[in-house]
Amino acid sequence: MTKPFAESCAQNQQVILDVLKTLFIEPGEVLEIGSGTGQHAVFFTEHLRHLNWQLSDLETEHAGMKMWLDEVEHNRIKSPLVLDVDMPEWLLNNKDYIFTANTTHIISNLQAEKMFKHVGECLKSAGLFAQYGPFNYHGSYTSESNKNFDVWLKQRNPESCIKHFEQIESYAKANGMTLFKDIEMPANNRVLVWVKEQVP
Ligand SMILES: C[S@@+](CC[C@H](N)C(=O)[O-])C[C@H]1O[C@@H](n2cnc3c(N)ncnc32)[C@H](O)[C@@H]1O
């Protein structure tokens, strides 16, 4: 098997790192959903040495991810967990941070709703969920390229699509999270950051 390589990760990792540095400030544990090749985790943990990073994805992605992990010289990345948003329970809790990149538009609307249920259960009080990717606002695409990307996504899988911010916000609120920041990123992407309400 050839070690997988995602060109998109190489292109966006620095700008996402710059944002994560301002968000994931305190030492803690990050759960990543849909880690893909694992490239983001490798890059981010080299620069964010105060974080431990838990990889996860569908089992099909694990072999490739482990090839990246084998080359890492520190022990701040944990071997991938099988986490599918369709699983009824993830049985994880008390995570300081959750991160996901470019997964929300791959999964269906129903799966995005389920992802927020899991995130709400896994995050500790005042924990942050940072979600990178394209989103629509007020029922519209934010660019022609996102519109074309959405057509391509739906041709590939009719259930995949760019999600509407307002819909995502309703899933967050239903699971005890509110918008902390909405950060503009290059190439018509965003980082949506949700904070778990503090339990008194
Ligand atoms: C476009 S890739 C993004 C991978 C990586 N985060 C990145 O930015 O390169 C989408 C990821 O979502 C994962 N995924 C798809 N369906 C999923 C599901 N039902 N539950 C969890 N992850 C899923 C895929 O396996 C894949 O790794």
The ligand as a MOL file (V3000), in Angstrom:
LIG
                    3D

  0  0  0     0  0            999 V3000
M  V30 BEGIN CTAB
M  V30 COUNTS 27 29 0 0 0
M  V30 BEGIN ATOM
M  V30 1 C -12.8710 14.8740 2.4810 0
M  V30 2 S -12.3150 13.7470 3.6810 0 CHG=1
M  V30 3 C -11.4730 14.8410 4.8200 0
M  V30 4 C -10.3370 14.1520 5.5020 0
M  V30 5 C -9.4450 15.0700 6.3390 0
M  V30 6 N -10.1400 15.5830 7.4910 0
M  V30 7 C -8.9040 16.1910 5.4930 0
M  V30 8 O -9.1980 17.3690 5.7610 0
M  V30 9 O -8.1760 15.8940 4.5500 0 CHG=-1
M  V30 10 C -13.8010 13.3040 4.5940 0
M  V30 11 C -13.5770 12.3400 5.7140 0
M  V30 12 O -14.8270 12.0390 6.3330 0
M  V30 13 C -14.8170 10.6710 6.6780 0
M  V30 14 N -16.1870 10.1790 6.8250 0
M  V30 15 C -17.0700 9.8940 5.8260 0
M  V30 16 N -18.1960 9.3970 6.3320 0
M  V30 17 C -18.0320 9.3580 7.6780 0
M  V30 18 C -18.8540 8.9120 8.7520 0
M  V30 19 N -20.0550 8.3790 8.5260 0
M  V30 20 N -18.3740 9.0190 10.0160 0
M  V30 21 C -17.1450 9.5320 10.2390 0
M  V30 22 N -16.3280 9.9650 9.2620 0
M  V30 23 C -16.7610 9.8670 7.9960 0
M  V30 24 C -14.0920 10.0210 5.5110 0
M  V30 25 O -13.6360 8.7280 5.8130 0
M  V30 26 C -12.9780 11.0180 5.2480 0
M  V30 27 O -11.8110 10.7450 5.9710 0
M  V30 END ATOM
M  V30 BEGIN BOND
M  V30 1 1 1 2
M  V30 2 1 2 3
M  V30 3 1 2 10
M  V30 4 1 3 4
M  V30 5 1 4 5
M  V30 6 1 5 6
M  V30 7 1 5 7
M  V30 8 2 7 8
M  V30 9 1 7 9
M  V30 10 1 10 11
M  V30 11 1 11 12
M  V30 12 1 11 26
M  V30 13 1 12 13
M  V30 14 1 13 14
M  V30 15 1 13 24
M  V30 16 1 14 15
M  V30 17 1 14 23
M  V30 18 2 15 16
M  V30 19 1 16 17
M  V30 20 1 17 18
M  V30 21 2 17 23
M  V30 22 1 18 19
M  V30 23 2 18 20
M  V30 24 1 20 21
M  V30 25 2 21 22
M  V30 26 1 22 23
M  V30 27 1 24 25
M  V30 28 1 24 26
M  V30 29 1 26 27
M  V30 END BOND
M  V30 END CTAB
M  END
